[in-house]
């Protein structure tokens, strides 16, 4: 090993041609024996040898702290160690209702470490230039750096696609290769984690088996994911892993650190979804709010970012906002329309909550999802908060609906297995005259009044107070459909439900035919 230090200064009392030299040189590091130094001409040197009987105390052990909880936790577990390198496993665990898509994880090496190999994930950039032209290349002269992966001080790590799960070279790591998606634990606990392993090479003065320093300044983000703020790594008790030989005993990590990441209120973004309300007793739809998901900072004179959205006929929900203008004008022809008209909601996903029926023994609602983006939404999920009516929930028909145990006012919904793809917006059957068609999914939710006597469904108790889609809160209308005093008889209600179920069966059949 080698380290070069250059000193520049003035030595008083030493006149030319004499050369100022130190009287002695030695290593302050423990574990070396240095004889007296010798001087000749303008050079002083000493040859220090390792002391085989010395016990290294270069590593200071951190105090073990109790493990903490957070919206997202990262475990950095060192599973094996040698003098020059170690193997570590990083495990990302999602503990929040939000999902993480296309996650990107980064950190800073503080002691010139570099990544030699990985399984379960990969650097966003494979780059070893900093090693080849840096001190790592000087020390590891015999290493083939073309086989190394990354020498950046702040590497960015990304997940591998699903097809690499059983790849013997890149995969075969539990919880790896999820294509960057980490779901909430209550949706699927087996998919709420992501993990990878890597081989890390160290540099002097950490070239002993116990000198292990975790990277610092962790950051994680993803597509359409909340912003996280991560704390420093904290030394915790060693993690336990299943015995690789299949025995009933566990294998402890050499050392473990925990990083806690929480969603910061300062990083909360504008909604990406919005909700419209409608009911059987009113012909109009209360649409998503104007600029619900944002508008340009300086909107043009083409639309108003402050005017409330115009009431719509139900058929207008099936076409993009730009194609609703004439429908909205005709539907509100008896009203004084603002000039300019309100801007759109600008949301990629919109949700319609329709109060389908309200009868003596119960009531029903129909929920419809609309995807206006150009990307399919895989493994979607949602949550509906009903403050007074939740105890009467019976079932969902085309969605899987369950009450969240820890939140007794919220229904968790997701598509059935094989039907949890919310397709992207696509062209109309005749693109020259037909507007684009959103991807849709729809279901009826049924409720009984036996466990919720006295609720007034139409006056507000049958409308959600909060709606979440893929873990993010959606924008809700500020008004409810009016004329809520009307009720429909039970027979009429039953017919409405049967008719809705027939429509849902036709929609599902058409979906299968498209596939």
C-alpha positions in Angstrom: 0.0 0.0 0.0 1.1 3.6 -0.5 0.2 7.1 0.6 2.0 10.2 -0.6 2.0 13.4 1.4 3.7 16.6 0.2 4.7 19.3 2.7 5.8 22.8 1.6 7.2 25.3 4.1 10.2 27.1 5.5 12.7 25.6 7.9 14.5 28.3 10.0 18.1 27.8 11.1 19.0 25.5 8.2 21.1 27.4 5.7 21.9 26.2 2.2 23.2 23.7 1.1 22.0 21.8 4.2 18.7 20.0 3.8 16.0 20.1 6.5 15.0 16.6 7.4 13.0 15.2 10.3 14.9 13.5 13.0 12.7 10.4 12.9 9.6 8.9 11.1 7.2 6.3 12.3 3.6 5.1 11.8 1.0 6.2 14.4 -1.2 3.3 13.3 -1.3 0.4 15.7 0.0 -3.0 14.5 3.3 -1.9 13.0 6.9 -2.0 14.3 9.1 0.9 13.0 12.9 0.9 13.6 14.8 4.1 13.8 14.8 6.1 10.5 17.9 6.6 8.5 18.9 9.6 6.5 21.1 9.9 3.4 21.4 13.1 1.3 18.0 14.6 0.9 16.0 11.5 1.9 14.9 10.0 5.2 13.3 6.6 5.2 12.1 3.9 7.5 10.8 0.3 6.8 7.9 -0.6 9.1 6.8 -4.2 9.4 3.4 -5.6 10.6 3.4 -6.7 14.2 1.8 -10.1 14.2 1.3 -10.1 18.0 -0.5 -6.7 18.0 -4.2 -6.5 18.4 -5.9 -3.9 16.1 -8.0 -1.3 17.8 -8.6 0.9 14.7 -12.3 0.1 14.7 -14.5 1.9 17.2 -17.7 0.1 17.8 -20.9 2.1 17.7 -23.5 1.6 20.5 -26.3 -0.7 19.5 -29.6 1.3 19.3 -33.1 -0.1 19.3 -34.8 -0.5 15.9 -37.2 2.3 15.0 -40.3 2.5 12.7 -40.9 4.8 9.8 -42.8 5.2 6.6 -40.0 3.4 4.8 -37.0 1.6 6.4 -33.7 0.5 4.8 -31.6 -2.2 6.4 -27.9 -2.4 5.5 -26.7 -5.8 6.7 -23.1 -6.9 6.3 -23.3 -10.6 5.8 -19.5 -11.5 5.4 -16.3 -9.6 5.7 -12.6 -9.8 4.8 -9.6 -7.5 5.1 -10.2 -5.8 1.7 -13.9 -6.2 1.0 -17.3 -7.2 2.4 -20.7 -8.4 1.2 -23.8 -6.5 2.2 -27.5 -6.8 1.7 -29.8 -3.8 1.4 -33.5 -4.3 2.1 -36.1 -1.6 1.5 -39.4 -2.1 3.4 -42.5 -0.1 2.8 -44.6 0.6 5.9 -46.9 3.2 4.4 -50.1 3.2 2.4 -48.3 4.7 -0.6 -46.6 2.5 -3.2 -43.1 3.0 -4.6 -42.7 2.6 -8.4 -39.4 2.5 -10.3 -37.5 3.2 -7.1 -34.0 4.7 -7.2 -31.8 4.4 -4.2 -28.6 6.4 -3.7 -26.0 7.1 -1.0 -22.5 8.5 -0.5 -19.4 6.5 0.1 -17.3 8.4 2.7 -14.1 6.3 2.6 -13.4 5.7 -1.1 -15.3 2.4 -1.3 -16.5 1.0 -4.6 -19.0 -1.6 -5.8 -17.4 -4.6 -7.5 -20.5 -6.9 -8.0 -24.2 -7.0 -7.3 -27.2 -9.4 -7.4 -30.8 -8.3 -7.2 -30.3 -4.8 -8.5 -27.8 -2.8 -10.6 -26.2 0.6 -10.8 -28.0 3.1 -13.1 -24.6 3.8 -14.6 -21.8 1.2 -14.8 -18.7 3.4 -14.4 -15.2 2.5 -13.0 -13.4 5.5 -14.4 -12.9 7.1 -10.9 -11.2 3.9 -9.8 -9.0 3.4 -12.8 -7.7 7.0 -12.6 -7.9 7.3 -8.8 -6.3 5.9 -5.7 -8.3 2.6 -6.0 -6.5 1.8 -9.2 -3.1 2.7 -7.6 -3.7 0.3 -4.7 -5.5 -2.6 -6.5 -3.0 -2.8 -9.3 -3.8 -6.4 -10.2 -7.6 -6.0 -10.2 -9.5 -6.2 -13.5 -11.7 -3.1 -13.2 -13.6 -4.1 -16.3 -15.5 -6.6 -14.1 -16.3 -4.0 -11.4 -19.6 -2.1 -11.5 -19.4 1.4 -10.1 -16.8 3.7 -8.5 -19.0 6.9 -8.1 -19.0 8.6 -4.7 -22.8 8.7 -5.0 -24.0 5.7 -7.0 -27.7 5.3 -7.9 -29.1 1.8 -7.7 -32.2 0.6 -9.7 -34.2 -2.6 -9.5 -34.1 -5.5 -12.0 -37.0 -6.6 -14.1 -39.1 -9.6 -13.2 -37.5 -12.0 -15.7 -34.2 -11.7 -13.7 -35.7 -13.2 -10.6 -34.3 -16.7 -11.1 -31.2 -15.6 -13.1 -28.2 -17.3 -11.5 -25.9 -14.4 -12.2 -28.0 -11.4 -11.4 -31.0 -12.7 -9.4 -31.7 -15.4 -6.9 -32.1 -12.9 -4.0 -35.3 -13.0 -1.9 -37.5 -10.0 -2.6 -35.5 -8.9 -5.6 -36.4 -8.1 -9.2 -39.8 -6.4 -8.8 -39.3 -4.0 -11.6 -38.9 -1.2 -9.1 -42.4 -1.6 -7.5 -42.9 -1.9 -3.7 -46.5 -2.2 -2.6 -48.1 -1.3 0.8 -47.9 -4.2 3.3 -51.7 -4.5 3.7 -52.1 -4.9 0.0 -49.5 -7.7 -0.4 -46.9 -8.2 2.4 -44.7 -10.4 0.2 -44.4 -7.5 -2.3 -43.8 -4.7 0.3 -40.0 -5.3 0.3 -37.2 -5.1 -2.2 -33.6 -6.4 -1.6 -30.2 -6.8 -3.3 -26.7 -7.8 -2.3 -23.4 -6.3 -3.3 -19.7 -6.8 -2.9 -17.9 -3.6 -1.6 -14.1 -3.1 -1.7 -12.5 -0.9 0.9 -9.5 1.4 0.9 -6.7 2.2 3.5 -6.8 2.7 6.4 -9.8 0.3 6.6 -8.0 -2.8 5.4 -8.9 -5.1 8.3 -11.8 -7.5 8.7 -13.6 -5.4 11.3 -13.3 -2.0 9.7 -16.8 -1.5 8.2 -18.4 1.9 7.7 -21.9 2.2 6.2 -22.5 4.7 3.4 -24.1 8.0 4.4 -26.7 10.5 3.1 -29.2 8.0 1.8 -31.9 9.1 -0.6 -34.8 7.2 -2.3 -37.4 8.3 -4.8 -39.6 6.9 -7.5 -42.1 7.6 -10.2 -45.4 9.1 -8.9 -44.1 8.4 -5.3 -44.1 10.7 -2.3 -40.9 12.5 -1.3 -38.9 10.8 1.4 -36.4 12.3 3.8 -34.0 9.8 5.2 -32.0 9.9 8.4 -28.4 8.7 9.0 -27.7 5.0 9.4 -28.0 3.8 13.0 -26.2 0.7 14.3 -28.8 -1.9 15.5 -28.7 -5.5 16.6 -27.6 -7.9 13.8 -30.3 -9.1 11.5 -31.1 -12.8 11.3 -31.3 -14.6 8.0 -32.6 -18.1 7.2 -29.8 -20.7 7.2 -28.5 -21.1 3.6 -28.2 -24.9 4.2 -31.9 -25.1 5.0 -31.4 -25.8 8.7 -33.8 -24.6 11.3 -31.2 -22.3 12.8 -30.7 -18.6 11.7 -27.6 -16.9 10.6 -26.8 -13.5 12.1 -25.3 -10.6 10.1 -21.8 -9.4 10.9 -23.2 -5.9 11.5 -26.5 -4.1 10.7 -27.5 -0.5 10.3 -31.0 0.9 9.9 -32.0 3.9 7.9 -35.4 5.5 8.6 -37.1 7.4 5.8 -40.3 9.4 6.3 -42.6 11.3 4.0 -42.0 15.0 4.5 -44.9 17.4 4.4 -42.6 19.8 2.6 -42.3 17.3 -0.3 -46.0 16.6 -0.6 -47.0 17.2 -4.2 -50.2 18.2 -5.8 -52.8 15.4 -6.2 -52.5 13.1 -9.2 -56.1 11.9 -9.0 -59.5 13.5 -8.5 -63.1 12.5 -7.7 -66.5 13.4 -9.2 -69.8 12.8 -7.4 -73.2 11.8 -8.9 -76.4 10.2 -7.6 -79.5 8.5 -8.9 -81.7 11.5 -7.8 -79.9 14.1 -9.9 -79.1 14.1 -13.7 -75.9 16.2 -13.3 -72.4 15.1 -12.3 -70.4 17.2 -9.8 -67.1 17.0 -11.7 -63.5 17.1 -10.5 -62.4 20.5 -9.2 -60.8 23.1 -11.6 -57.1 22.5 -11.7 -57.5 19.7 -9.1 -54.1 18.3 -10.1 -52.5 21.7 -11.0 -52.6 24.2 -13.7 -49.9 26.3 -15.4 -48.5 29.0 -13.2 -49.7 31.6 -15.7 -52.7 30.1 -17.5 -53.6 31.6 -20.8 -56.8 33.4 -21.6 -58.2 30.1 -23.0 -59.5 29.0 -19.6 -59.9 30.2 -16.0 -58.0 28.6 -13.1 -60.3 30.1 -10.5 -63.8 29.5 -11.8 -65.6 26.4 -10.4 -66.1 23.5 -12.7 -69.4 23.3 -14.6 -71.9 20.6 -13.9 -71.8 17.8 -16.5 -74.1 15.2 -18.0 -73.0 11.7 -17.0 -71.9 10.8 -20.6 -69.3 13.6 -20.4 -67.2 11.5 -18.0 -66.3 9.1 -20.8 -64.5 11.7 -23.0 -61.4 13.8 -22.4 -61.8 17.3 -21.0 -61.0 19.0 -24.3 -64.0 17.2 -25.9 -66.5 18.1 -23.1 -66.9 21.8 -24.0 -70.0 21.6 -26.2 -71.6 19.1 -23.8 -71.0 21.4 -20.8 -72.3 24.4 -22.7 -75.4 22.6 -23.8 -76.0 21.1 -20.3 -75.7 24.5 -18.6 -77.4 26.6 -21.4 -79.8 28.1 -18.9 -76.9 29.4 -16.7 -74.7 32.4 -17.2 -71.5 30.8 -18.3 -68.2 32.4 -17.3 -65.8 33.7 -19.9 -63.3 32.2 -20.2 -64.6 28.8 -19.1 -63.0 26.9 -16.2 -59.8 25.0 -16.9 -59.7 21.2 -16.6 -58.7 19.1 -13.7 -55.4 17.9 -15.4 -55.4 14.6 -13.5 -54.1 11.4 -14.9 -56.7 9.3 -13.0 -60.3 10.4 -12.2 -62.8 8.5 -10.1 -66.5 8.7 -10.2 -68.5 7.9 -7.0 -72.1 7.4 -8.0 -74.8 6.9 -5.3 -76.7 4.1 -7.1 -79.6 3.4 -4.7 -80.9 4.2 -1.3 -83.7 2.0 0.2 -85.0 1.1 3.6 -82.7 -1.8 4.3 -79.5 -0.6 2.6 -77.9 1.3 -0.2 -75.4 0.8 -3.1 -72.7 2.9 -4.7 -70.9 2.5 -8.0 -67.3 3.4 -8.4 -65.6 3.9 -11.8 -61.9 4.4 -12.4 -60.7 6.4 -15.5 -57.1 6.3 -16.7 -56.3 9.3 -18.9 -52.6 8.6 -19.1 -50.7 6.8 -21.8 -49.4 4.1 -19.4 -51.2 1.1 -18.0 -51.4 1.1 -14.2 -50.5 -2.3 -12.9 -51.6 -3.7 -9.5 -53.6 -0.6 -8.7 -55.4 -0.2 -5.4 -57.5 2.4 -3.7 -59.1 3.4 -0.3 -62.5 4.9 0.4 -63.1 6.7 3.7 -66.7 6.7 4.8 -67.0 8.2 8.3 -70.5 7.1 9.2 -71.4 4.3 6.9 -68.4 2.0 6.9 -69.8 -0.5 9.4 -72.6 -1.3 6.9 -70.2 -2.4 4.1 -71.1 -5.8 2.7 -69.1 -6.5 -0.4 -67.6 -5.3 -3.6 -68.8 -7.1 -6.8 -66.1 -6.5 -9.5 -63.4 -5.3 -7.1 -62.0 -6.9 -4.0 -63.2 -4.8 -1.1 -62.3 -5.1 2.6 -62.4 -2.9 5.6 -58.8 -1.9 6.8 -58.4 -3.4 10.3 -56.5 -0.4 11.7 -58.7 2.2 10.2 -62.4 1.3 10.9 -63.7 4.0 8.6 -61.9 2.9 5.4 -62.5 0.3 2.7 -59.5 -1.0 0.8 -60.2 -1.9 -2.9 -58.2 -3.6 -5.6 -58.8 -5.5 -8.8 -59.2 -9.2 -8.7 -56.3 -11.4 -9.7 -55.7 -11.0 -13.4 -58.0 -8.0 -13.6 -55.9 -5.4 -11.7 -54.6 -3.7 -14.8 -56.1 -0.2 -15.4 -55.4 0.2 -19.1 -54.1 3.4 -20.6 -56.0 5.8 -22.7 -56.4 4.6 -26.3 -57.6 5.9 -29.6 -61.3 5.9 -30.5 -62.7 3.4 -32.9 -62.6 6.0 -35.6 -59.7 8.4 -34.6 -60.7 11.0 -37.2 -64.0 11.7 -35.4 -64.0 9.7 -32.2 -62.2 11.1 -29.1 -59.7 9.0 -27.2 -61.1 6.4 -24.8 -59.9 6.1 -21.2 -59.0 2.8 -19.6 -61.8 2.1 -17.1 -62.8 -0.3 -14.4 -66.0 -0.3 -12.4 -67.7 -2.0 -9.5 -70.7 -1.8 -7.3 -70.3 -1.7 -3.5 -73.3 -2.8 -1.3 -74.1 -1.6 2.2 -76.7 -2.5 4.8 -78.4 -0.1 7.2 -78.8 -2.7 10.0 -75.5 -1.8 11.6 -75.8 2.0 10.8 -79.3 3.1 11.7 -80.0 6.8 11.3 -77.5 7.6 8.5 -78.6 9.9 5.8 -77.0 8.5 2.7 -78.1 11.1 0.1 -77.3 14.1 2.4 -73.7 13.2 2.7 -73.2 10.0 4.7 -73.1 8.0 1.5 -70.3 10.0 -0.1 -66.6 9.5 0.9 -64.8 12.1 3.0 -61.4 11.0 1.5 -60.4 8.9 -1.5 -56.9 7.4 -2.1 -55.5 5.9 -5.3 -52.2 4.0 -5.2 -51.6 5.5 -1.8 -52.1 9.2 -2.8 -55.0 11.3 -1.7 -57.3 12.5 -4.4 -59.0 15.9 -4.8 -62.7 15.8 -3.8 -65.5 18.1 -5.0 -66.6 20.8 -2.6 -70.3 20.3 -3.1 -72.6 17.2 -3.2 -75.4 16.4 -5.7 -78.6 18.2 -4.7 -82.1 16.9 -4.3 -81.1 14.1 -1.9 -84.5 13.8 -0.2 -85.8 11.4 -2.8 -85.7 7.6 -2.2 -86.4 4.8 -4.6 -88.5 1.8 -3.6 -86.7 -1.5 -2.9 -87.9 -3.2 -6.1 -86.7 -0.3 -8.2 -83.4 -0.4 -6.4 -83.0 -4.1 -6.9 -83.7 -3.7 -10.7 -81.0 -0.9 -10.8 -78.5 -3.2 -9.1 -79.2 -6.0 -11.6 -78.9 -3.7 -14.5 -75.6 -2.4 -13.3 -74.3 -5.9 -12.7 -75.3 -6.8 -16.3 -73.3 -3.8 -17.6 -70.3 -4.8 -15.5 -70.4 -8.3 -17.0 -70.5 -6.9 -20.5 -67.5 -4.6 -19.7 -65.5 -7.5 -18.3 -66.3 -9.7 -21.3 -65.2 -6.9 -23.7 -62.0 -6.5 -21.7 -61.2 -10.2 -22.1 -62.0 -10.1 -25.8 -59.5 -7.2 -26.2 -56.9 -9.2 -24.4 
